[in-house]
Amino acid sequence: MAQPLVKKDDDRDDEAEYSPFLGIEKGAVLQEARVFNDPQLDARRCSQVITKLLYLLNQGESFTKVEATEVFFSVTKLFQSRDLGLRRMVYLIIKELSPSADEVIIVTSSLMKDMNSKTDMYRANAIRVLCRITDGTLLTQIERYLKQAIVDKNPVVASAALVSGIHLLQTNPEIVKRWSNEVQEAVQSRAALVQFHALALLHQIRQNDRLAVSKLVTSLTRGTVRSPLAQCLLIRYTSQVIRESGNNTQSGDRPFYDYLESCLRHKSEMVIFEAAKAITELNGVTSRELTPAITVLQLFLSSSKPVLRFAAVRTLNKVAMTHPMAVTNCNIDMESLISDQNRSIATLAITTLLKTGNESSVDRLMKQITNFMSDIADEFKIVVVEAIRSLCLKFPLKYRSLMNFLSNILREEGGFDFKKAIVDSIVILIRDIPDAKESGLLHLCEFIEDCEFTYLSTQILHFLGDEGPKTSDPSKYIRYIYNRVHLENATVRASAVSTLAKFGAAVDGLKPRIFVLLRRCLFDNDDEVRDRATLYLSTLGGDGSIVETDKDVKDFLFGSFDIPLVNLETSLKNYEPSDEAFNINSVAKDVKSLPLAEKKAPGKKPTGLGAPSSGPPSTADAYERLLLSIPEFANFGKLFKSSAPVELTEAETEYAVNVVKHIFDRHVVFQYNCTNTIPEQLLEDVIVIVDASEAEEFSEVLAKPLRSLPYDSPGQTFVAFERSEGLPTAGKFSNILKFIVKEVDPTTGEADDDGVEDEYQLEDLEVVAADYILKVGVSNFRNAWESMDPDSERVDEYGLGPRESLAEAVNTVINLLGMQPCEGTEVVPPNSRSHTCLLSGVFIGNVKVLVRLSFGLDGPKDIAMKLAVRSEDDTVSDFIHEIVASG
């Protein structure tokens, strides 16, 4: 039974929600379903039972095959009722039960009868249900009726047929594509929903043909669309055509822009907003193009409808990231929204003002933010935090008030993502604003006193160990750190011990005090904490032992760990105890990503040893084991790096070939992974003939052919080159696959004795400078940079010419050098006019190299770059500059 209605108390914060289905059970409802078999049907009661069944299905309740069949057969008896409400419930339950093919036949005749009924409600719902439960065979039988329904005078019937077509397009596209003429006629309908659904279906039918979509948009933008819903769809399709046209330069007319601008004068608010939003999202949109869109959004800011105010301020918030000056005219209107009753609108308004305001308005805005921070959800709080961080970087002199605000909200209630956003912001401000370091570190220390998140506590302690010793008074942080040893869980206590050791190593005056504190940690009840304390006491000399030099200690505590943990873990698991100790230098430093065959058609691209399906460490080990098993490569030394596979053939070709470049100290080995995709052929004596005429520094030393290549069984053939002494050089290689092809009898599977020599042209292959550099990250770039010899630094500036964006320039240089981005610096923030990217790697010969790239806009599109390189070898620093200069 339904629960009685209860008047809710306005003073209560937590209002209980009551459901009329509370406590219903499947067994009881199935018993009630027997009412469907009564000779005298009670339409109202039957409708109630179907409602309960639908509720159970939508709550995830599963019905057994027998239960579903019994309910289905019982429901089919309800077609004899003439009650309109019950008939609608019958349609719903049949759709949800999804009867099997043999059960569909039973109800098909009733549904087809309804589809030709004079009652429009029957016709529309019967079409929806039939299209939902039938397969392609039955669909061809009713296709004629569906075509007629699309152009039916009744908009309910026409919309039902069109929506069914949208769903059927996913399963039976060939049938639906034959309805194009009827759908085009429906697009001209005067009914709003019919035109909307017809346009959606017509676009889906043509979506894979860019020219057809462009013609559709061209014809409809001339004013034949009357429905506001259809107009919104057309605006979206127009934006898609503009994006794909590539005509996004600031010179010349942008196609269809006039249409978008004309929609800003439409009488429907949804069309006006959709057009304004589309204009603001155009690639490379100019201030002149933005102006009319900003004007209508500004009018929406003062609308009496909350949904319009929210839509406008959210769109302006996004525009402010890339074109802050274009939004400044709306500042007065947005300031009035700060006191809006809807806190989401107020939050977006104030964060937009933070992005577009000037330095004098910061304090006033901060006071207004404080008033409602406790009333908004965490997701909006994060938006505020990110806006304040950007503002602080924009106006560094205001760091005190902004840092205090971040510190205050850090102590308030909130989830992990919210607290992490604040901590990340404070860390960024400390790194980028030197004057904010000491106050920022104290704020973080105060936060970990009450921090409930282990991850955040350990990250703060790690950061404190790196930055705290560099402050004017490092001793004031010791109390906060040591408190964590007593008051936290084992993970945080272990992290605190490591942080104490960093202070002891970096600040000589604190060593005696640190020794005392570390000795106390020897009595901790956790093994990890005790082991770390013992290790650091031994390293620092706190146990009376002879210690390493200060440089060795600092390298151990502050140096970057340049071995990927996944590689170390795999090597340790594979290590078999023996008289020979585990050698950490044998662990691969490169994390290889290997695109596998499943990215192509199944069975079309090689896998096998050339592309094992396990994770990156296993891939590296597999390559090394494979090469070690070949005696001809035994004197090449230790493998330095293996590249990702490079495809040398197109997908779906007769023979699939990709190549992996294995880099040794003086040699390069090309591993050609081959797959025969023709079942009726066997390939023998497979080898790749390599032409190195465009790679003069390389000379071929050996080639290892593949004896046999059956159908769909990957195999490898190898070609090895020796390169000249000195710094690594690049080169281009032409490849031809040569083999003997033998016909295979499909019945017996045996190949002919005689074969025919044949060859297959492959794509060219290049060895580039990035092949000689391993992607190896560092945990703390600043410490790693400072530990490098400053004399090895080489600095120069380069003009990169016109680029699409700052992000595109950053990605181009990263790919050119083939090094590992550090600390997330490969991501360029929106609206940035400058950016710094940090890269690290290991050059062939195990030479560590670090790169600091500084990018800046030099005009509308031109980008300038400053490149600073430090390495363990001066010639390597020079070589990195040569790569960029020639790239």
Secondary structure, DSSP 8 states (H G I E B T S, - for coil): ---------TT-SS-----TTTT--HHHHHHHGGGGG-SS--HHHHHHHHHHHHHHHHTT----HHHHHHHHHHHHGGGG---HHHHHHHHHHHHHH---HHHHHHHHHHHHHHHT-S-HHHHHHHHHHHHHH--HHHHHHHHHHHHHHHT-SSHHHHHHHHHHHHHHTTT-HHHHHTTHHHHHHHHT-SSHHHHHHHHHHHHHHHTT-HHHHHHHHHHHTTTT---HHHHHHHHHHHHHHHHHH---SSSS--TTHHHHHHHTT-SSHHHHHHHHHHHHTSTT--HHHHHHHHHHHHHHHT-S-HHHHHHHHHHHHHHHHH-HHHHGGGHHHHHHGGG-SSHHHHHHHHHHHHHH--GGGHHHHHHHHHHHGGGS-HHHHHHHHHHHHHHHHHSGGGHHHHHHHHHHHHTS---HHHHHHHHHHHHHHHHH-GGGHHHHHHHHHHHHTS---HHHHHHHHHHHHHHGGGSS-GGGGHHHHHHHHHHS-HHHHHHHHHHHHHHHHH-GGGHHHHHHHHHHHTT-S-HHHHHHHHHHHHHHTTTS-----HHHHHHHHHS---S-HHHHHHHHHH----SS---GGGS---------GGGSSTTSS--GGGS-SS-HHHHHHHHHHHHHT-GGGGGG-S--EE---EE-S-TT-SEEEEEEEEE-SSEEEEEEEEEE--TTEEEEEEEEEEEEEE-TTEEEEEEE-EEEE-BT--EEEEEEEEE-SSS---EEEEEEEEEEEEEB-TTT--B-S--EEEEEE---EEE-GGGGEEE---S-HHHHHHHS-GGG-EEEEEEEEE-S-HHHHHHHHHHHHT-EE-TTTTS--TT-SEEEEEEEEEETTTEEEEEEEEEEE-SSSEEEEEEEEEESSHHHHHHHHHHHHH-
